[in-house]
Amino acid sequence: MFQNNKILVVIPARGGSKGIPRKNIRLLGDKPLISYAIDIAKSSEYVDDVVVSTEDTDIALIAEKFGASVVRRSPDLAGDMIPIDPVVFDATVQKEKLAFDEYDIVITIQPTSPLLKTETLDKAIERFESFDVDTVISVVDDRHLSWGYSEAERRYFPLYSERLNQQYLPPEYKETGSFFATRRGFITPNSRMGNNVDLIQISSEESINIESYEDWWVAEHYLNKKRIALVVDAYDEIGTSHVSRCISMAYKLLSNELIFFIDESHHLAIDIVKSFNFPFRLYDGEDELFKSLEDYNPQIVINDICDTSAEYVAQLKARGYFVINFEDLGLGAREADMVFDVFGEHGEESVNVFSGHKFYILKDEFYYQPTKIVSPEVSNVIITLGENDSNKITEKVLDGVLASGYAGRIDVLLGLGYPDKSEIMEKYELKNNVQIYNRVENISDFMLRADIIFTSAGRSMYEVCSVGTPCICICRTERELTHSFGFPNNGFINMGLGENVSVEEITTQFKLLWQDFDMRQNMSQLMKNIDLKHGFDNIWSIVEERYWASKFEENH
């Protein structure tokens, strides 16, 4: 009841639907379509009674099972051509007779609108606080450049006065059918419309009205939509690979609701996420992060912030979040629901750790890049040792290539964390065949043009592999020595730890590869045999399985 107004919700549900046979009782998600409308109405703080009008026995049984009362509709009111007004009038009269009472407000909710929110319904009811309002109808803003047709003149004509971008057109509202609320005095066999009408603009999600299989598919996707929080870092010391992975994932998760959470001191991460127009929130310290997460209330939290603590992950799980970590060697990895480790650094897999190249997520630019056709001639060499080359292995490699007598082009791609960039640029500025880049946006194009690539045993080796360009790996750290992907079985030459490799050894190895066309062809083919374009699919199929299994355990 709302301000002494007794409220009835009528849900008209025929059994003879044509577009989708028996749609009102078909399972949408894990329950019948009609049950959504019943639950929406019964969850309202104002609705007194919910009644389903139907001629169908199966619909009646399901409606009663979900807590609605049922009034039988006569065959005369169950035909395809019967409008909704006489059906609602009949249901209202029958229900009033059964209740020995009268209603003040009657609301029609369509069973084909499963995504309507109860709070939206309550807002519509609250509009009746004004005695000037007789009817409240759900609408969506449907402004667009529309045209009409004159039968008399046999021509089309614009229904607008000026061609404008959509957002600048005058509002134009379209009824959604989600709900139609009217004071009882206006409910007749021929109308439900009062004199003074108010409109409630609802979201496109809530406006979904299932009339076709396409509508059904859209509704299923909305129902399966999850709220996902991506907690991510990017700064000079660790580079941009973590945020790049999350950006790639975000593009593939667009059917979900997601927000990036970024430490306010990490301006590099902020700038990158902002440039892609993804929503983000800033935090200062873990306490503020937890508070912000509680406000958003995600179902899934993805951490791509290197190592985590057990306390941090435990607090996330205590709040009911499903926790996924990437490349986490901290104690928090033991607490997380899932950990993805593309480098295989965890050794033997535990039940929550998933390792290997099949979980690598390529940047989008590599998905549409063709693979390398190896040429007998070597005319382009790339040196890219990753984001943080603190030991200046790049210079050692460059000196080794130059010492070999190779006179072709050499592109040096420096990472964000490379020390003394001006120094290396000055050192080689007189070398006409050497081009040093501070940062490039289209690294896949560089890798495809190259005939030989020097890289570290970090994430870049997967990118090289996806292109198929022969590659020599030189590890920057002891940790990279444990990365098992960049070895001959996958088409790489691995020279071990860079600080232990001499310039002369680099020269010798480069000359061997440069002068051996067959070796380069074989290396490229081994790379091309590896599928790196389904990393996200491999990850998310397991996430879905583990996530729903965890929800099942919580409820049993």
QUINOR-V909083 format. One record per residue. N is the residue number from 1. RES is the residue in three letters. PSI is psi as a letter, one per 30 degrees, with the letter a starting at -180 (NA if undefined). OMEGA is omega as a letter, one per 40 degrees, with the letter a starting at -180 (* if undefined). NEAR is the number of other ideal C-beta (glycine too) atoms within 12 Angstrom. Layout:
# QUINOR-V909083
<<N	RES	PSI	OMEGA	NEAR> <N	RES	PSI	OMEGA	NEAR>>
This chain:
# QUINOR-V909083
<<1	MET	k	i	19> <2	PHE	j	i	28> <3	GLN	h	i	16> <4	ASN	g	i	12> <5	ASN	j	i	28> <6	LYS	k	a	27> <7	ILE	k	i	41> <8	LEU	k	i	46> <9	VAL	k	i	48> <10	VAL	k	i	50> <11	ILE	j	i	53> <12	PRO	k	a	45> <13	ALA	j	i	47> <14	ARG	l	i	35> <15	GLY	f	a	31> <16	GLY	h	a	24> <17	SER	k	a	28> <18	LYS	e	a	14> <19	GLY	e	i	20> <20	ILE	j	a	23> <21	PRO	k	i	14> <22	ARG	h	a	22> <23	LYS	e	a	32> <24	ASN	f	i	42> <25	ILE	g	i	31> <26	ARG	k	a	30> <27	LEU	k	i	20> <28	LEU	j	a	33> <29	GLY	c	a	21> <30	ASP	g	i	16> <31	LYS	l	a	20> <32	PRO	k	a	29> <33	LEU	e	a	40> <34	ILE	f	a	47> <35	SER	f	i	34> <36	TYR	e	i	42> <37	ALA	e	i	47> <38	ILE	e	a	39> <39	ASP	e	i	31> <40	ILE	e	a	35> <41	ALA	e	a	46> <42	LYS	f	i	28> <43	SER	f	a	24> <44	SER	k	i	34> <45	GLU	f	a	17> <46	TYR	f	a	33> <47	VAL	k	a	37> <48	ASP	e	a	29> <49	ASP	k	i	36> <50	VAL	k	a	40> <51	VAL	k	i	45> <52	VAL	k	i	49> <53	SER	j	a	45> <54	THR	l	i	39> <55	GLU	g	a	28> <56	ASP	k	a	28> <57	THR	e	a	15> <58	ASP	e	i	23> <59	ILE	e	a	39> <60	ALA	e	a	28> <61	LEU	e	a	21> <62	ILE	e	i	32> <63	ALA	e	i	41> <64	GLU	e	i	21> <65	LYS	e	a	19> <66	PHE	g	i	31> <67	GLY	g	i	24> <68	ALA	l	i	38> <69	SER	l	a	28> <70	VAL	k	i	34> <71	VAL	k	a	36> <72	ARG	k	i	27> <73	ARG	k	i	34> <74	SER	l	i	17> <75	PRO	e	a	14> <76	ASP	f	a	14> <77	LEU	g	a	29> <78	ALA	g	a	24> <79	GLY	l	a	17> <80	ASP	f	a	11> <81	MET	g	a	12> <82	ILE	k	i	23> <83	PRO	l	a	19> <84	ILE	f	a	34> <85	ASP	e	a	25> <86	PRO	f	i	27> <87	VAL	e	i	38> <88	VAL	e	i	43> <89	PHE	e	a	32> <90	ASP	e	a	32> <91	ALA	e	a	44> <92	THR	e	a	41> <93	VAL	e	i	26> <94	GLN	e	a	27> <95	LYS	e	i	35> <96	GLU	e	i	25> <97	LYS	e	a	15> <98	LEU	e	a	18> <99	ALA	f	a	18> <100	PHE	h	a	7> <101	ASP	l	i	17> <102	GLU	l	i	22> <103	TYR	l	i	35> <104	ASP	e	i	30> <105	ILE	k	i	44> <106	VAL	k	a	50> <107	ILE	k	i	51> <108	THR	k	i	46> <109	ILE	k	a	51> <110	GLN	k	i	43> <111	PRO	f	a	49> <112	THR	g	i	37> <113	SER	i	a	42> <114	PRO	f	a	39> <115	LEU	g	i	38> <116	LEU	k	i	44> <117	LYS	k	i	29> <118	THR	e	a	27> <119	GLU	e	i	19> <120	THR	e	i	33> <121	LEU	e	a	39> <122	ASP	e	i	28> <123	LYS	e	i	27> <124	ALA	e	i	43> <125	ILE	e	a	39> <126	GLU	f	i	24> <127	ARG	f	i	34> <128	PHE	g	i	34> <129	GLU	e	i	19> <130	SER	k	i	14> <131	PHE	f	i	14> <132	ASP	f	a	15> <133	VAL	k	i	26> <134	ASP	e	a	28> <135	THR	k	i	33> <136	VAL	k	a	42> <137	ILE	k	i	32> <138	SER	k	a	40> <139	VAL	l	i	29> <140	VAL	l	i	27> <141	ASP	j	a	22> <142	ASP	h	a	21> <143	ARG	k	i	21> <144	HIS	l	i	21> <145	LEU	j	a	19> <146	SER	l	a	19> <147	TRP	l	i	13> <148	GLY	l	i	14> <149	TYR	k	i	13> <150	SER	j	i	12> <151	GLU	e	a	9> <152	ALA	e	a	8> <153	GLU	f	i	9> <154	ARG	h	i	8> <155	ARG	l	i	11> <156	TYR	l	i	12> <157	PHE	k	a	15> <158	PRO	k	i	17> <159	LEU	g	i	18> <160	TYR	l	a	19> <161	SER	f	a	11> <162	GLU	k	i	11> <163	ARG	j	a	14> <164	LEU	l	i	14> <165	ASN	l	a	11> <166	GLN	e	a	16> <167	GLN	f	a	10> <168	TYR	f	i	13> <169	LEU	l	i	20> <170	PRO	k	a	18> <171	PRO	k	i	16> <172	GLU	j	a	19> <173	TYR	k	i	20> <174	LYS	k	i	22> <175	GLU	k	i	27> <176	THR	f	a	35> <177	GLY	f	a	28> <178	SER	e	i	44> <179	PHE	l	i	48> <180	PHE	j	a	42> <181	ALA	k	a	48> <182	THR	k	i	42> <183	ARG	k	a	37> <184	ARG	e	a	30> <185	GLY	f	a	20> <186	PHE	g	i	28> <187	ILE	j	i	37> <188	THR	l	i	21> <189	PRO	f	a	20> <190	ASN	f	a	14> <191	SER	l	i	20> <192	ARG	g	a	35> <193	MET	k	i	24> <194	GLY	a	a	27> <195	ASN	e	a	15> <196	ASN	j	a	19> <197	VAL	k	i	24> <198	ASP	l	a	28> <199	LEU	k	i	28> <200	ILE	j	i	36> <201	GLN	k	a	26> <202	ILE	l	a	33> <203	SER	l	i	21> <204	SER	e	i	20> <205	GLU	e	a	24> <206	GLU	f	a	33> <207	SER	f	a	35> <208	ILE	k	i	35> <209	ASN	j	a	34> <210	ILE	j	i	36> <211	GLU	f	a	22> <212	SER	l	i	17> <213	TYR	e	i	16> <214	GLU	e	i	15> <215	ASP	e	i	26> <216	TRP	e	i	28> <217	TRP	e	i	17> <218	VAL	e	a	24> <219	ALA	e	i	34> <220	GLU	e	i	23> <221	HIS	e	i	22> <222	TYR	e	a	29> <223	LEU	e	i	24> <224	ASN	f	a	22> <225	LYS	k	a	22> <226	LYS	l	i	29> <227	ARG	k	a	24> <228	ILE	k	i	38> <229	ALA	k	i	42> <230	LEU	j	i	43> <231	VAL	j	a	47> <232	VAL	l	i	46> <233	ASP	l	i	39> <234	ALA	k	i	38> <235	TYR	l	a	28> <236	ASP	e	a	23> <237	GLU	e	a	20> <238	ILE	f	i	29> <239	GLY	a	a	35> <240	THR	g	a	36> <241	SER	e	a	40> <242	HIS	e	a	40> <243	VAL	e	i	42> <244	SER	e	i	38> <245	ARG	e	a	39> <246	CYS	e	i	40> <247	ILE	e	i	35> <248	SER	e	i	35> <249	MET	e	a	38> <250	ALA	e	i	33> <251	TYR	e	a	24> <252	LYS	f	a	26> <253	LEU	g	a	32> <254	LEU	f	i	19> <255	SER	f	i	20> <256	ASN	l	i	28> <257	GLU	k	a	25> <258	LEU	l	i	34> <259	ILE	k	i	31> <260	PHE	k	i	42> <261	PHE	k	a	43> <262	ILE	k	i	37> <263	ASP	k	a	30> <264	GLU	f	i	19> <265	SER	f	a	16> <266	HIS	i	a	30> <267	HIS	f	i	18> <268	LEU	e	i	29> <269	ALA	e	i	39> <270	ILE	e	a	26> <271	ASP	e	a	17> <272	ILE	e	a	32> <273	VAL	e	i	35> <274	LYS	e	a	19> <275	SER	f	i	17> <276	PHE	g	i	25> <277	ASN	g	i	13> <278	PHE	k	i	29> <279	PRO	k	i	21> <280	PHE	l	i	33> <281	ARG	k	i	28> <282	LEU	l	i	24> <283	TYR	l	i	31> <284	ASP	j	a	17> <285	GLY	l	a	14> <286	GLU	e	a	24> <287	ASP	e	i	13> <288	GLU	e	i	19> <289	LEU	e	a	34> <290	PHE	e	i	28> <291	LYS	e	i	18> <292	SER	e	i	28> <293	LEU	e	i	35> <294	GLU	e	i	22> <295	ASP	e	a	17> <296	TYR	e	i	28> <297	ASN	i	i	20> <298	PRO	l	i	35> <299	GLN	e	a	31> <300	ILE	k	i	40> <301	VAL	k	i	45> <302	ILE	k	i	47> <303	ASN	j	i	45> <304	ASP	i	a	40> <305	ILE	h	a	39> <306	CYS	b	a	27> <307	ASP	k	i	27> <308	THR	l	i	35> <309	SER	l	i	23> <310	ALA	e	a	20> <311	GLU	e	a	17> <312	TYR	e	a	33> <313	VAL	e	i	35> <314	ALA	e	i	21> <315	GLN	e	i	24> <316	LEU	e	a	35> <317	LYS	e	i	29> <318	ALA	f	i	16> <319	ARG	g	i	24> <320	GLY	g	a	20> <321	TYR	k	i	36> <322	PHE	k	a	34> <323	VAL	k	i	41> <324	ILE	k	i	49> <325	ASN	k	i	43> <326	PHE	k	i	47> <327	GLU	h	a	39> <328	ASP	j	i	38> <329	LEU	g	i	24> <330	GLY	l	a	24> <331	LEU	f	i	18> <332	GLY	f	i	33> <333	ALA	e	i	35> <334	ARG	f	a	26> <335	GLU	f	a	28> <336	ALA	l	i	43> <337	ASP	e	a	39> <338	MET	k	i	39> <339	VAL	k	i	41> <340	PHE	k	a	41> <341	ASP	i	a	35> <342	VAL	f	a	38> <343	PHE	f	a	35> <344	GLY	h	a	30> <345	GLU	f	a	32> <346	HIS	g	a	27> <347	GLY	b	i	14> <348	GLU	k	a	10> <349	GLU	k	i	18> <350	SER	l	a	16> <351	VAL	f	a	15> <352	ASN	g	a	28> <353	VAL	k	a	30> <354	PHE	j	a	35> <355	SER	l	i	30> <356	GLY	l	a	26> <357	HIS	f	a	37> <358	LYS	f	i	26> <359	PHE	g	i	36> <360	TYR	k	i	43> <361	ILE	j	i	40> <362	LEU	l	i	40> <363	LYS	l	a	34> <364	ASP	e	a	24> <365	GLU	f	a	24> <366	PHE	f	a	33> <367	TYR	e	a	23> <368	TYR	g	i	16> <369	GLN	k	i	26> <370	PRO	l	i	18> <371	THR	l	a	26> <372	LYS	k	i	34> <373	ILE	j	a	18> <374	VAL	k	a	31> <375	SER	k	i	21> <376	PRO	f	a	15> <377	GLU	k	i	16> <378	VAL	j	a	33> <379	SER	f	a	19> <380	ASN	k	i	29> <381	VAL	k	i	41> <382	ILE	k	i	45> <383	ILE	j	i	47> <384	THR	j	a	45> <385	LEU	g	i	41> <386	GLY	a	a	41> <387	GLU	e	a	33> <388	ASN	j	i	29> <389	ASP	i	a	41> <390	SER	f	a	23> <391	ASN	g	i	26> <392	LYS	h	i	27> <393	ILE	f	i	43> <394	THR	e	a	45> <395	GLU	e	i	32> <396	LYS	e	i	32> <397	VAL	e	a	43> <398	LEU	e	i	39> <399	ASP	e	i	30> <400	GLY	e	i	34> <401	VAL	e	i	42> <402	LEU	e	a	28> <403	ALA	f	a	20> <404	SER	f	a	28> <405	GLY	f	i	15> <406	TYR	k	a	29> <407	ALA	g	a	18> <408	GLY	a	a	26> <409	ARG	k	i	24> <410	ILE	j	i	37> <411	ASP	k	i	32> <412	VAL	j	a	42> <413	LEU	j	a	41> <414	LEU	k	i	37> <415	GLY	l	a	37> <416	LEU	e	a	29> <417	GLY	g	a	29> <418	TYR	k	a	34> <419	PRO	k	i	20> <420	ASP	h	a	16> <421	LYS	e	a	25> <422	SER	e	a	14> <423	GLU	e	a	16> <424	ILE	e	i	31> <425	MET	e	i	22> <426	GLU	e	a	13> <427	LYS	e	a	20> <428	TYR	g	a	26> <429	GLU	f	i	14> <430	LEU	f	i	10> <431	LYS	j	a	21> <432	ASN	f	a	12> <433	ASN	g	a	21> <434	VAL	k	i	30> <435	GLN	k	a	25> <436	ILE	k	a	29> <437	TYR	k	i	25> <438	ASN	e	i	16> <439	ARG	k	i	23> <440	VAL	k	a	22> <441	GLU	f	a	17> <442	ASN	i	a	19> <443	ILE	f	i	37> <444	SER	e	i	33> <445	ASP	e	i	24> <446	PHE	e	a	35> <447	MET	e	i	43> <448	LEU	e	a	29> <449	ARG	f	a	28> <450	ALA	l	i	38> <451	ASP	f	i	39> <452	ILE	k	i	47> <453	ILE	k	i	49> <454	PHE	k	i	51> <455	THR	l	i	49> <456	SER	l	i	48> <457	ALA	h	i	42> <458	GLY	a	a	39> <459	ARG	f	a	43> <460	SER	f	a	45> <461	MET	f	i	43> <462	TYR	e	i	42> <463	GLU	e	i	48> <464	VAL	e	a	48> <465	CYS	e	a	43> <466	SER	f	i	42> <467	VAL	e	i	42> <468	GLY	g	i	36> <469	THR	k	i	47> <470	PRO	k	a	46> <471	CYS	k	i	48> <472	ILE	k	i	48> <473	CYS	k	i	44> <474	ILE	k	a	46> <475	CYS	k	i	36> <476	ARG	f	a	41> <477	THR	l	i	26> <478	GLU	e	a	16> <479	ARG	e	a	20> <480	GLU	f	i	36> <481	LEU	f	a	26> <482	THR	f	a	24> <483	HIS	j	a	37> <484	SER	f	a	26> <485	PHE	e	a	42> <486	GLY	h	a	44> <487	PHE	l	a	28> <488	PRO	e	a	21> <489	ASN	f	i	18> <490	ASN	g	i	33> <491	GLY	g	a	40> <492	PHE	l	i	42> <493	ILE	k	a	37> <494	ASN	j	a	31> <495	MET	g	i	38> <496	GLY	a	a	28> <497	LEU	k	a	25> <498	GLY	e	a	38> <499	GLU	f	i	20> <500	ASN	f	a	18> <501	VAL	k	a	29> <502	SER	l	i	21> <503	VAL	e	a	23> <504	GLU	e	i	15> <505	GLU	e	i	25> <506	ILE	e	i	38> <507	THR	e	a	26> <508	THR	e	a	21> <509	GLN	e	i	33> <510	PHE	e	a	41> <511	LYS	e	i	23> <512	LEU	e	a	23> <513	LEU	e	a	39> <514	TRP	e	a	33> <515	GLN	g	a	20> <516	ASP	j	a	20> <517	PHE	e	a	20> <518	ASP	e	i	15> <519	MET	e	a	27> <520	ARG	e	i	35> <521	GLN	e	a	23> <522	ASN	e	i	23> <523	MET	e	a	38> <524	SER	e	a	36> <525	GLN	e	i	22> <526	LEU	e	i	25> <527	MET	e	a	37> <528	LYS	f	i	26> <529	ASN	f	a	18> <530	ILE	k	i	31> <531	ASP	j	i	19> <532	LEU	g	a	36> <533	LYS	g	i	28> <534	HIS	g	a	20> <535	GLY	e	a	35> <536	PHE	e	i	29> <537	ASP	e	i	21> <538	ASN	e	i	25> <539	ILE	e	a	33> <540	TRP	f	i	29> <541	SER	e	i	18> <542	ILE	e	i	25> <543	VAL	e	a	35> <544	GLU	e	a	23> <545	GLU	e	a	18> <546	ARG	e	a	26> <547	TYR	e	a	30> <548	TRP	e	i	22> <549	ALA	e	i	18> <550	SER	e	i	25> <551	LYS	e	i	19> <552	PHE	e	i	12> <553	GLU	e	i	12> <554	GLU	e	a	14> <555	ASN	g	a	9> <556	HIS	NA	*	7>>
